[in-house]
Amino acid sequence: MAAGWKLDGRTALVTGGSRGLGYAIAQALRDRGANVAIIARDDAAVKSAASRLEGDSSSQSVLPIVADVADSESVQSALTQARDWQGRLDIVVNNAGPQLIPSSLADAEEHAVLSAFDTKLLGFLRVSQAALPLLNQEGTGSIVNVAGATAHALVPNTGVTGIVNAAVVALTSFLASEAAPKNVRVNAISPGMTKTEGWLAKNEMAAQQQGKSPEEVRASMVQMLGIRLGRWAEPSEIGAAAAFLASDDASYMTGQVLRVDGGLSKPVA
């Protein structure tokens, strides 16, 4: 492991860390030596996730926090708790967001759009606003936002998610500019199709409806979307990308979006 990938002594906070990409990112950060606080709304879920992340270790390197990113006071309390836990805060990963509800924009209900923006875009903003005064300003301060491939590629029936993710990309750029004088970097990752619990359940349901196996369902989506690597991502691959952006190996990167989508999006320049 390269020296820059080691996060020993640093404290990270991951929103939506009890499952899916948030859990994978928390695991990647912990595997590289960071102490990790994870946030989720469900008390039992976040405590269970923390226990699994700790495994057989007695180091108490994972802190479960119950908080709601849609509530500013809850967010402020959670960020302060994470900083006070180890006496420092180095890394914040904004991941919490709504479940994907397939729908065309033409048929999207207004309350669903507003809810998606409130949970993800405004949630990321609330967490970042609370984090900036607390993050280390000696070179280790980093915010990583989880956007999504739908910000860059037209995936059928994901319009609501796409416009929210595109807004997260813009948020990342503006925050990076404002945080630079504080010596805090702000970047984003845009994951593509990833085998999270949520997607595996959707694949299983689609497989039953179509009389196929889940693997065949995923393969057909790979073909339809033109994913150049010919497969879905493992959650650990997304976690590794987030850990890279939080590490010293990315010390000269800010305001950037890392597309971790296997070649789903196809920019020419």
Secondary structure, 3 states (H helix, E strand, C coil): CCHHHCCCCCEEEEECCCCHHHHHHHHHHHHCCCEEEEEECCHHHHHHHHHHHHCCCCCCCEEEEECCCCCHHHHHHHHHHHHHHHCCCCEEEECCCCCCCCECHHHCCHHHHHHHHHHHHHHHHHHHHHHCCCCCCCCCCEEEEECCHHHCCCCCCEHHHHHHHHHHHHHHHHHHHHHHHHCCEEEEEEECCECCHHHHHHHHHHHHHHCCCHHHHHHHHHHHHCCCCCCCECHHHHHHHHHHHHCHHHCCCCCCEEEECCCCCCCCC
